Amino acid sequence: VVCVIDGDGCIFALPYLAQGRQGGRLAAQKISEAIRQYLSNEQYQIHVWVFVNKRGLCDALKKCNKKDAAEGFDAFMLGFNGAAERFIIVDVGDGKEMVDSKVKGLFVVVERPISV
């Protein structure tokens, strides 16, 4: 099971970000539990890929007086990435719509049937 998250549009709870590495581990655990519960606790390999414009998100958090969350984000990423081998947060850079293009790039659109 692959869960792809637009980290710019779906921001993690600020207390998790402010907790740094531990918050990243907790967020990964909560996501894993929610997916397993949704799938009726079936045993699947779960992959969670989060794409984010780290610089843009941290700048936005600072502007909203969420300095603790912004300052904890690097450690949060390390905790999330280290929580499970198939959980990753990727900083895609600060270009406009970079996250959207990465997410869309994961999916192949077939306009006509393919003969095998």
LINVENKA-V560855 format. One line per field, one symbol per residue. phi: phi as a letter, one per 20 degrees, with the letter a starting at -180 (. if undefined). A space follows every 50 residues. Layout:
phi=???
This chain:
phi=.dddcefeecefggfffffmgffffffffffgffffffellfecfddcdd dbegfffffffffeldfffffefgfggffffefbfddbddeendffmffg ffffffdeddebfded
